């Protein structure tokens, strides 16, 4: 029996490979430690933490989605410029009057004066210019930079 | 028992990896030996030993010092791992068939490294009942006391003495 026990003790020579040991140890020790609550206080505090984080997340989502509308309702600092009803009233009150007082006929006037100048170069030999030429002269005599109303311009052209 | 083992265990329970690393260094060869003698294949023994320590590390928070050595807790995990291993590998196969199957490839590996006599003993141990195997390995290979073996196998000291007696007798017959 003693011989048998001696033989059994020789099995102690069995050892794992060093490479395997290092690899296995590294993997195990590198694995995260799983924390589980043990006491009632730990369970309570973890629940509290979870609840608080959930509430904060909800608040953040509410603020993001609510945006300016909720700000306008709840904020003590009301911004009148951001109030849509007052903006609408203000927009309706504006009297839109577009005046064409600065209509500039500079371009057609220049063209007209050029044509009359060329006509004058030919005309002095013929004598007096006709009425049309005079009227065009009148048109051209007015300064191209001088602003005239569209009614005046049409009247002059009809003449 | 490892020097300052209690402090190491306390630190490991708190989640300190270096403390568990020291426990691993001390107990890993013992667990590996225990597993290899039972399963026979090096690769399987390596996988199972790894699983044992991984499980131990993940559940160390639940470890309670009941006056038994830390190794008995590890041996319990190892035994459960081996049982699960056989259960998942071949659910319908008879355990004896599995052992016979494992012996053949294990022999080639083991003979290359160790002498024939040890291989002969190892194969004889594998033919014993799992409970007898545990007692033989823990008592005579790992030199645990009857009390420690009883703690590891969750049996009374009287039951361990009885099993030890039967296991030695059976092993002797197998070796003859």
Contacts between the chains, C-beta under 8 A, distances in Angstrom:
chain1	res1	chain2	res2	distance
A	1	B	168	6.7
A	1	B	172	7.1
A	4	B	168	6.9
A	4	B	171	6.7
A	4	B	172	5.8
A	4	B	175	6.9
A	5	B	140	5.4
A	7	B	117	6.8
A	7	B	118	7.6
A	7	B	121	5.4
A	8	B	121	6.6
A	8	B	136	6.7
A	8	B	140	4.0
A	8	B	141	5.8
A	9	B	140	6.2
A	9	B	141	6.7
A	9	B	143	7.8
A	10	B	117	7.8
A	10	B	118	5.8
A	10	B	121	7.8
A	11	B	33	7.0
A	11	B	37	6.5
A	11	B	118	6.1
A	11	B	121	6.8
A	11	B	122	6.7
A	11	B	137	7.9
A	11	B	141	4.8
A	12	B	33	7.1
A	12	B	141	6.2
A	13	B	114	6.4
A	13	B	118	7.3
A	14	B	32	7.5
A	14	B	33	4.7
A	14	B	36	5.8
A	14	B	37	7.2
A	14	B	114	7.4
A	15	B	29	5.5
A	15	B	32	7.4
A	15	B	33	7.4
A	16	B	28	6.8
A	16	B	29	6.2
A	16	B	32	4.4
A	16	B	45	7.9
A	16	B	46	6.8
A	16	B	49	7.0
A	17	B	46	8.0
A	20	B	46	5.3
A	21	B	28	6.3
A	24	B	28	7.6
A	24	B	46	7.3
A	24	B	49	7.2
A	24	B	50	4.6
A	24	B	53	7.1
A	25	B	21	6.3
A	25	B	24	5.5
A	25	B	25	7.4
A	25	B	28	7.4
A	27	B	50	7.3
A	27	B	54	7.7
A	28	B	20	7.7
A	28	B	24	6.7
A	28	B	50	7.1
A	28	B	53	5.1
A	28	B	54	5.3
A	28	B	57	5.4
A	29	B	17	4.4
A	29	B	18	7.7
A	29	B	20	6.4
A	29	B	21	4.9
A	29	B	24	7.2
A	29	B	57	7.6
A	30	B	17	7.6
A	31	B	54	6.7
A	31	B	57	6.5
A	31	B	58	7.3
A	33	B	15	4.0
A	33	B	17	7.3
A	33	B	57	7.4
A	33	B	58	7.9
A	34	B	58	5.2
A	34	B	59	8.0
A	34	B	61	7.4
A	35	B	15	7.1
A	35	B	61	7.4
A	36	B	61	6.0
A	38	B	61	6.8
